[in-house]
């Protein structure tokens, strides 16, 4: 009996420390938002693996992908009917979607892009652009940079970054339809950890978009439980811890033209995926 007590004591001590560490996290919101008070939209069974979203053309219509099918879904947040969908490629590991001035693009996990043709029609198709960079890599995040006319891809797990403690971003030029295999900027994991007041070895983004009014980059990182804000050159300015009860697995992020922020969650333990809306109050 005494042996059992002594064995249980270290476990109790460790669990208390873990609880204390969680309690020390600070949960706040960027100016203009209240991350504690979202409007929640539950999505249908077909989108429980929702991995990327893009609003278009208004706040009732959201285009989304799941991470198993080469198919784009058109979600009406007010409907109870099945979502229309459009097949653009064979099944695979698709991670994000963005709308550009020249059309729609979908990201595959290895860093390749699919340019979508004839979306919203029975003849939807795509052109596949493979990233020529060598080495092991995993991507979950793309966004459209209209000032540079490019799609930017942010690493989640790239072997070149591991030893340096950085997270790299690469670009795809929309005029030439070519990749730049030299990183355009890097995020420093230590700086993000300092701003968030948390312990973190690697920063692993899962979605990003440029704020239409602030012209800053908002990035959500599901693995890290963070919302990070940077300028368009990759200089981190702010970082916020996300409460897990609201952000079970945040994998998608998009903005309405008025600044309203939408973050999608894959289905968690309760099996229900969601899209959260955070109303923007201008500064």
Order of alpha helices (4+ residues) and beta strands (2+ residues): alpha-beta-beta-beta-beta-beta-beta-beta-beta-beta-beta-beta-alpha-beta-beta-alpha-beta-beta-beta-beta-beta-beta-beta
